[in-house]
Amino acid sequence: MPKKILAVDDERHIVRLVEVNLARAGYQVVTAFDGREALQKVESEKPDLVVLDVMMPFMDGFEVLRNLKANPATAEIPVIMLTAKAQDADVFRGWQSGVDCYLTKPFNPMELLTFVKRIFDSQSGGGDEKRIKI
């Protein structure tokens, strides 16, 4: 059964780009377009990984991440931040909040796929480190 990934971004073209590339690589992809919808989809879809933007309406990505990590049922779901927020303070905040990978826009879809694969490989014993540094 393919791994399920939740792609969250308020920019529909980014969601579509992520969705198409992950689906082409064999992953099942579900989507959300704001922070509240992301938390609802995590609960209903039980994804294996979340690709999460920071700047979104209703609830930003850091708040979504905080909610995920605070809930024992979702705390272990890996999260890749995919965002235009590239300042050192933002990246540091992501790492402090428990993100598994912090990838900045514009991004190369192949780079995203590489990080997704590394995270899943590390869960199955294929790697030593859970967090991926860029």
N, C-alpha and C positions, 0 to 999 in steps of 0.2 A: 504494500500500500504506500503511495507516495506521501512524502512529508507535506504538511499543510502550512502555508505561510500567509500571514495577514499583512497586506500592504496598506499603509495609512499615509495619506497626504491630501491636503485640500486642493492641490493642483491635479486635475484629472489626467492631464497628459503625462505627468510623472507616474501616477498610479498605473496608467496603461502601459508605459514603458517598462516599469518594474514587473507588472503582471505578465506581459508578453514574454519577456526574457526568462522569468522564472518558470512559466508554463512550458516554454520551449525546452527548458532543461529538465523537465519531468516532474516539477513540483505542482501541487494543487494550490491555487491562489484564491484567496478571498480578499475583498477590499473594504475600506472604510475611508471616509472623507473628512472626518473631524475627530477630536479626542473622545467625545462622549460615545460616538458610534464605534470607535476602536474598542473601548472597554466592553460595550455590548457584544461586539463580534468575538472578542476573546472569550467571553462567557459562553456564547452560543456555539461557536465554531471550534473551540479548543485548539488553536493553532500550535504548531511545533516551534514557530519562530515568528517574530514581528519585525517588519521593516517600518520604521516610524519617523515621520517628519517632526520638527520642533514647532514651527510657527503654523498654528492651525486655529480655527475658530472654536469657541466654547471651552476648550481645554487644550493647553499646549502639550507638546510631546514630553516635556519634563514632568508635568503633572500626571500624564498617562503612565509614564515609567514609574513614578513614585507609587501610584496606585497598584500597578502590577507587582512591584517588589514588596509592597506591604501586605499583600494577600498571599497566604501560604499556598493556595491553590494555583496561583499564577507566578509566584516568585521565581521559579526555575525556568520560565520561558525565556529563551535568549532574545535579546533585542538589538537590532542594528539601527542606529540613528542615521538617517539619510537626510541631511539638512544643509541649507545655505549658511547656517550659523557656524562660521569657521573661526571665530575669535578664540584665542587660547582659553579665555574664561569659560566660554560655552563648551569647548571640548573637555576641559577639566571638570565642569559641572556634570557632563554626561558620564565621564568615568566614575566620578564620585557617586553618582546616582545608580550605578550598577549596569551600565550599558555594556554589551559584549563587543561592540564594534562601533566606531564613530566615523562615518563616511560623509564627505562634504560634496555639495553640488557646485558646479556640474560634476557629474560622475560618469564613469565608464561602466556600462551594464556588465561587462565581463568581470570587472573588479568586484562588483556586488555579488555575482555568482560565485566567485572564488571565496569570498568571505562566508557566504552561506554554506558552501561545501565544507570549509574548514570548521565552522561551528558544529555542523552535523557530524563530521568525522571525529571531532574531539569528544563528542557525547558518546560515540560508539567505541571509544578507546583508540581511535586512529591518530590522536594527537595528545600532547602533554598539557597544553595550555587551553583554558576555556576562553579567556579574553584575547582579542586580537588587536594588536597595536598597528597603527598606520605610520 
